[in-house]
Amino acid sequence: MFSNGSWPQTCYYPERIAQRIKASVIDSDKELPVGFKAPMLDEDPSVLTNPDLKTAIVMLFTELELFDTYFTHHKDATPTNPTMGALNYSEWVVFHNKHFHHHFKQFGLV
């Protein structure tokens, strides 16, 4: 996960564009845009990293625990988001919440 320091990223956009995206995502009440294509993802979104949904859910919770642990030990860390650049803990929390809501909505769970 990018936000817990286990998969370091670089920002794919120039600073001025990354800051504009960050302001739109982190500093606003807007939802994440539908159809946004993250620049670091494979072309085929059907490629699965986990063998089944149960394993994926366990991995998600593991990654979120690692996220909290990482920031417990690295309070001033700012892991790089590929589209928004460096984010601190509270900015990552905002992004995670919007990102999860985006996908929950996408699959009719909210």
PyRosetta script that sets phi, psi and omega in degrees:
from pyrosetta import init, pose_from_sequence

init()
pose = pose_from_sequence("MFSNGSWPQTCYYPERIAQRIKASVIDSDKELPVGFKAPMLDEDPSVLTNPDLKTAIVMLFTELELFDTYFTHHKDATPTNPTMGALNYSEWVVFHNKHFHHHFKQFGLV")
pose.set_psi(1, 135.0)
pose.set_omega(1, -177.7)
pose.set_phi(2, -61.1)
pose.set_psi(2, -38.1)
pose.set_omega(2, -170.3)
pose.set_phi(3, -78.9)
pose.set_psi(3, -11.5)
pose.set_omega(3, -179.8)
pose.set_phi(4, -107.5)
pose.set_psi(4, 12.9)
pose.set_omega(4, 175.6)
pose.set_phi(5, 81.0)
pose.set_psi(5, -0.9)
pose.set_omega(5, -175.8)
pose.set_phi(6, -85.8)
pose.set_psi(6, -14.1)
pose.set_omega(6, 179.1)
pose.set_phi(7, -140.0)
pose.set_psi(7, 76.4)
pose.set_omega(7, -176.2)
pose.set_phi(8, -56.8)
pose.set_psi(8, 140.8)
pose.set_omega(8, -178.1)
pose.set_phi(9, -123.0)
pose.set_psi(9, 166.3)
pose.set_omega(9, 168.2)
pose.set_phi(10, -116.1)
pose.set_psi(10, 155.6)
pose.set_omega(10, 178.4)
pose.set_phi(11, -81.0)
pose.set_psi(11, 132.7)
pose.set_omega(11, -176.6)
pose.set_phi(12, -85.7)
pose.set_psi(12, -6.0)
pose.set_omega(12, -175.3)
pose.set_phi(13, -119.8)
pose.set_psi(13, 153.5)
pose.set_omega(13, 173.2)
pose.set_phi(14, -60.0)
pose.set_psi(14, 153.4)
pose.set_omega(14, -175.7)
pose.set_phi(15, -50.6)
pose.set_psi(15, -45.0)
pose.set_omega(15, -177.1)
pose.set_phi(16, -64.1)
pose.set_psi(16, -37.1)
pose.set_omega(16, 178.5)
pose.set_phi(17, -73.7)
pose.set_psi(17, -42.7)
pose.set_omega(17, 178.0)
pose.set_phi(18, -58.5)
pose.set_psi(18, -41.2)
pose.set_omega(18, 179.6)
pose.set_phi(19, -67.2)
pose.set_psi(19, -35.5)
pose.set_omega(19, 176.6)
pose.set_phi(20, -65.9)
pose.set_psi(20, -43.5)
pose.set_omega(20, 177.6)
pose.set_phi(21, -63.7)
pose.set_psi(21, -44.6)
pose.set_omega(21, -179.9)
pose.set_phi(22, -59.5)
pose.set_psi(22, -44.4)
pose.set_omega(22, 179.5)
pose.set_phi(23, -62.3)
pose.set_psi(23, -39.6)
pose.set_omega(23, -179.5)
pose.set_phi(24, -70.4)
pose.set_psi(24, -35.4)
pose.set_omega(24, -176.6)
pose.set_phi(25, -89.2)
pose.set_psi(25, -52.4)
pose.set_omega(25, -171.7)
pose.set_phi(26, -83.2)
pose.set_psi(26, -41.2)
pose.set_omega(26, -171.9)
pose.set_phi(27, -97.7)
pose.set_psi(27, 19.6)
pose.set_omega(27, 179.4)
pose.set_phi(28, -137.2)
pose.set_psi(28, 170.0)
pose.set_omega(28, 176.5)
pose.set_phi(29, -92.3)
pose.set_psi(29, 4.5)
pose.set_omega(29, -178.7)
pose.set_phi(30, -65.1)
pose.set_psi(30, 147.4)
pose.set_omega(30, 171.7)
pose.set_phi(31, -79.2)
pose.set_psi(31, 162.2)
pose.set_omega(31, 175.5)
pose.set_phi(32, -64.6)
pose.set_psi(32, 142.4)
pose.set_omega(32, -177.6)
pose.set_phi(33, -68.1)
pose.set_psi(33, 141.0)
pose.set_omega(33, 176.1)
pose.set_phi(34, -71.9)
pose.set_psi(34, 136.7)
pose.set_omega(34, 176.0)
pose.set_phi(35, 87.2)
pose.set_psi(35, 1.7)
pose.set_omega(35, 178.7)
pose.set_phi(36, -65.2)
pose.set_psi(36, 132.3)
pose.set_omega(36, 179.4)
pose.set_phi(37, -106.1)
pose.set_psi(37, 110.8)
pose.set_omega(37, 177.6)
pose.set_phi(38, -64.8)
pose.set_psi(38, 131.4)
pose.set_omega(38, -171.1)
pose.set_phi(39, -68.1)
pose.set_psi(39, -16.7)
pose.set_omega(39, -176.1)
pose.set_phi(40, -97.2)
pose.set_psi(40, -2.4)
pose.set_omega(40, -176.5)
pose.set_phi(41, -86.2)
pose.set_psi(41, 153.6)
pose.set_omega(41, 176.5)
pose.set_phi(42, -62.5)
pose.set_psi(42, 157.7)
pose.set_omega(42, 177.9)
pose.set_phi(43, -64.9)
pose.set_psi(43, -32.2)
pose.set_omega(43, -176.5)
pose.set_phi(44, -98.4)
pose.set_psi(44, 103.3)
pose.set_omega(44, -178.0)
pose.set_phi(45, -71.5)
pose.set_psi(45, -7.5)
pose.set_omega(45, -179.3)
pose.set_phi(46, -83.0)
pose.set_psi(46, -8.3)
pose.set_omega(46, 178.5)
pose.set_phi(47, -70.1)
pose.set_psi(47, 119.6)
pose.set_omega(47, -176.4)
pose.set_phi(48, -97.7)
pose.set_psi(48, 144.5)
pose.set_omega(48, 179.2)
pose.set_phi(49, -92.3)
pose.set_psi(49, -23.7)
pose.set_omega(49, -178.4)
pose.set_phi(50, -117.8)
pose.set_psi(50, 152.6)
pose.set_omega(50, -175.8)
pose.set_phi(51, -71.1)
pose.set_psi(51, -22.6)
pose.set_omega(51, -178.5)
pose.set_phi(52, -159.6)
pose.set_psi(52, 170.1)
pose.set_omega(52, -176.8)
pose.set_phi(53, -63.0)
pose.set_psi(53, -40.8)
pose.set_omega(53, -179.5)
pose.set_phi(54, -59.5)
pose.set_psi(54, -45.1)
pose.set_omega(54, 178.4)
pose.set_phi(55, -64.3)
pose.set_psi(55, -40.7)
pose.set_omega(55, 179.1)
pose.set_phi(56, -61.7)
pose.set_psi(56, -41.1)
pose.set_omega(56, 179.4)
pose.set_phi(57, -65.7)
pose.set_psi(57, -43.3)
pose.set_omega(57, 177.6)
pose.set_phi(58, -60.3)
pose.set_psi(58, -44.8)
pose.set_omega(58, 179.5)
pose.set_phi(59, -63.0)
pose.set_psi(59, -39.8)
pose.set_omega(59, 178.1)
pose.set_phi(60, -60.0)
pose.set_psi(60, -48.8)
pose.set_omega(60, 179.7)
pose.set_phi(61, -64.1)
pose.set_psi(61, -36.0)
pose.set_omega(61, 176.0)
pose.set_phi(62, -62.6)
pose.set_psi(62, -46.6)
pose.set_omega(62, -179.9)
pose.set_phi(63, -62.9)
pose.set_psi(63, -38.7)
pose.set_omega(63, 179.0)
pose.set_phi(64, -67.8)
pose.set_psi(64, -36.0)
pose.set_omega(64, 174.6)
pose.set_phi(65, -64.9)
pose.set_psi(65, -41.7)
pose.set_omega(65, 177.1)
pose.set_phi(66, -63.3)
pose.set_psi(66, -35.1)
pose.set_omega(66, 176.5)
pose.set_phi(67, -59.9)
pose.set_psi(67, -51.8)
pose.set_omega(67, 179.8)
pose.set_phi(68, -63.2)
pose.set_psi(68, -41.5)
pose.set_omega(68, 179.0)
pose.set_phi(69, -63.8)
pose.set_psi(69, -43.9)
pose.set_omega(69, 179.5)
pose.set_phi(70, -56.1)
pose.set_psi(70, -48.9)
pose.set_omega(70, -177.6)
pose.set_phi(71, -75.4)
pose.set_psi(71, -19.9)
pose.set_omega(71, 172.5)
pose.set_phi(72, -64.9)
pose.set_psi(72, -37.5)
pose.set_omega(72, -177.6)
pose.set_phi(73, -94.6)
pose.set_psi(73, -14.4)
pose.set_omega(73, -178.1)
pose.set_phi(74, -135.4)
pose.set_psi(74, 66.1)
pose.set_omega(74, -172.5)
pose.set_phi(75, -56.8)
pose.set_psi(75, -32.2)
pose.set_omega(75, -177.0)
pose.set_phi(76, -99.3)
pose.set_psi(76, 11.1)
pose.set_omega(76, -178.6)
pose.set_phi(77, -66.2)
pose.set_psi(77, 150.7)
pose.set_omega(77, 177.1)
pose.set_phi(78, -138.7)
pose.set_psi(78, 72.1)
pose.set_omega(78, 178.3)
pose.set_phi(79, -56.5)
pose.set_psi(79, 146.8)
pose.set_omega(79, -175.8)
pose.set_phi(80, -81.7)
pose.set_psi(80, 129.7)
pose.set_omega(80, 170.3)
pose.set_phi(81, -92.1)
pose.set_psi(81, 134.5)
pose.set_omega(81, -175.2)
pose.set_phi(82, -60.7)
pose.set_psi(82, -20.8)
pose.set_omega(82, -179.5)
pose.set_phi(83, -111.5)
pose.set_psi(83, -20.4)
pose.set_omega(83, -175.4)
pose.set_phi(84, -117.0)
pose.set_psi(84, -5.7)
pose.set_omega(84, -178.4)
pose.set_phi(85, 81.2)
pose.set_psi(85, -152.8)
pose.set_omega(85, -174.7)
pose.set_phi(86, -66.8)
pose.set_psi(86, 130.6)
pose.set_omega(86, 176.7)
pose.set_phi(87, -127.9)
pose.set_psi(87, 139.6)
pose.set_omega(87, 175.0)
pose.set_phi(88, -86.7)
pose.set_psi(88, -179.2)
pose.set_omega(88, -176.3)
pose.set_phi(89, -54.9)
pose.set_psi(89, -52.0)
pose.set_omega(89, -175.6)
pose.set_phi(90, -65.8)
pose.set_psi(90, -33.1)
pose.set_omega(90, 177.2)
pose.set_phi(91, -69.1)
pose.set_psi(91, -38.5)
pose.set_omega(91, 176.6)
pose.set_phi(92, -64.9)
pose.set_psi(92, -38.0)
pose.set_omega(92, 178.6)
pose.set_phi(93, -61.8)
pose.set_psi(93, -44.5)
pose.set_omega(93, 177.3)
pose.set_phi(94, -59.7)
pose.set_psi(94, -46.9)
pose.set_omega(94, -179.1)
pose.set_phi(95, -62.5)
pose.set_psi(95, -46.2)
pose.set_omega(95, 179.0)
pose.set_phi(96, -56.2)
pose.set_psi(96, -47.4)
pose.set_omega(96, -178.7)
pose.set_phi(97, -60.4)
pose.set_psi(97, -45.0)
pose.set_omega(97, 179.2)
pose.set_phi(98, -67.2)
pose.set_psi(98, -39.1)
pose.set_omega(98, -178.6)
pose.set_phi(99, -65.8)
pose.set_psi(99, -46.0)
pose.set_omega(99, 178.1)
pose.set_phi(100, -63.0)
pose.set_psi(100, -45.1)
pose.set_omega(100, 179.8)
pose.set_phi(101, -59.8)
pose.set_psi(101, -41.7)
pose.set_omega(101, 178.5)
pose.set_phi(102, -55.7)
pose.set_psi(102, -48.2)
pose.set_omega(102, -178.3)
pose.set_phi(103, -75.4)
pose.set_psi(103, -35.0)
pose.set_omega(103, 175.7)
pose.set_phi(104, -61.7)
pose.set_psi(104, -40.2)
pose.set_omega(104, 177.5)
pose.set_phi(105, -67.5)
pose.set_psi(105, -40.9)
pose.set_omega(105, 179.4)
pose.set_phi(106, -57.3)
pose.set_psi(106, -36.1)
pose.set_omega(106, -177.5)
pose.set_phi(107, -103.6)
pose.set_psi(107, 16.9)
pose.set_omega(107, 173.9)
pose.set_phi(108, 69.2)
pose.set_psi(108, 26.4)
pose.set_omega(108, -179.4)
pose.set_phi(109, -91.5)
pose.set_psi(109, -14.7)
pose.set_omega(109, 175.3)
pose.set_phi(110, -133.8)
pose.dump_pdb("model.pdb")
